[in-house]
Amino acid sequence: MSLDAIGIVSSQTDKSINFYKILGLKFQEVGGTDHFEAQGPSGIRVMLDSEELMKNLNPSWTSPQGSGVVLCFKQASSTDVDSIFQKLIEFGAQIVKEPWDAFWGQRYASVLDPDGHQIDLFAPLA
């Protein structure tokens, strides 16, 4: 058994596609206008599904409040963490934690995606 994909429900798939493009994910429409997939360098797929699709699949589905899942995007360098963080803020992402040098040896930052999912950026400190 292996983890193959992570699914994200989006209220605004166009906005989410553009947000995740900054993080290097290039989504393709798969099977209809409400489902999109991208594959990261590690091979794990990230899927975006519209809220409408979720409601069609499960009429009792409701949008969750808050999330216990955090997507963490490894960057090549500390400078990249700062650069991508700035691009996401310019895009309109909400800041959770400004870039900082974490005590465990990484440059780290956190933002929220367009639907409030936490996204962390990190790289080893030089």
N, C-alpha and C positions, 0 to 999 in steps of 0.2 A: 504494500500500500504506500502511496506517496501523495503529498499535497500537490494538486495540479492547477488549481485556480482559486482566486479570491473574487467573490461577487460583491459589488457595491450597488446599492439602490440609489438612484439619482432623481431629484425633482426637476432638474434642468440638465439633460444629458449634453446638450451643446456646450454649456458652460463648463461642465465637468470634463468633457473631452479636451477643451482648451486648457483647463487647469492642469490636467495630467500630462498634456503635451510638454509643458514646461519641465516636467520631471522625466521626460524622455519616452513616455508611452505614446504609441501611435495606434489609435483605435480604428478598427474596421467594423462596418455594419455586418452582422452575421444573422441571417435568418429573419430579418425584418427591421423596421425602423426603431424598435425599442430595445434592441440588444446589440452591444458592441463589445469587441474583445481586442486586447493588446497583449503581446508577450514581452516580458522583460528579459534582460540578458541572461538571467539565471534559468529561464525556461518556464517560470510560473506565469500563468495567464491571469490577467486582471480583466474582469468582466463588469460592464456597466449596464444596468437594467433600469428602464424608466419605472416610475411609480405606477404608471398606467399598466405596464406589463405585469407587475407584481399583483395588482388588483384583478387583472384578468386571470392570472394563474390561481389566485386564492382570494375570492371575494371578501373574506373577512380580514385580509391583511391590513394592517395600519402602520403608518410610519413610526419607527421607534424613536424614543426620546433618549438622546445620549448614546454612547457606544463604548463598549469595553475593548474594542479592537483598534489598534494603532498600526498604520502602515509606515514602515521605516525604509527610507531610501538612502542607501550608502552612496556617498560621493567620493570622488577621487582625492580630494584635498580639503583642508579647512577653508581655503579660499573659495572653493566650489560651494561649500555649505552657505557661506555668506552671500555669494552671487545668486544662487538659486533662491535662497530665502528672500532676497530683495526683489527678484523677478516675481515671485509669488505674491508678495505684498503689493507690488505695483499692479498685479492682476486683480487684487481685491481680497486676498486671503486674510483672514483674521489671525492676528498673532496670539499664540499661546505662550511661547517663550522665545525671546530674542536669542540669537546665536551666543553661545558661551562655551568656555573651555571646561568641560565636565571633569569631575575628580577621577573618573574611571578611564581617562585618557582619550577622550574624543571631543571634537568640536560638534556641538549639538544645537538644534533649533527645532521648534514645533509651531505648526500653523494648523488651521482648519480648512478643509476643502469646501467647495460651495454648499455641501449638504451637512457640514458640521462634523465630518469625520476627521480625527486627528491624524496629521501627517508629520512624521519626524524626519529630519535630515541629519546625517552624521558622517564624520570622517575621522580617521585616526589623527591625533595631534602629531605634528612633525617632531 
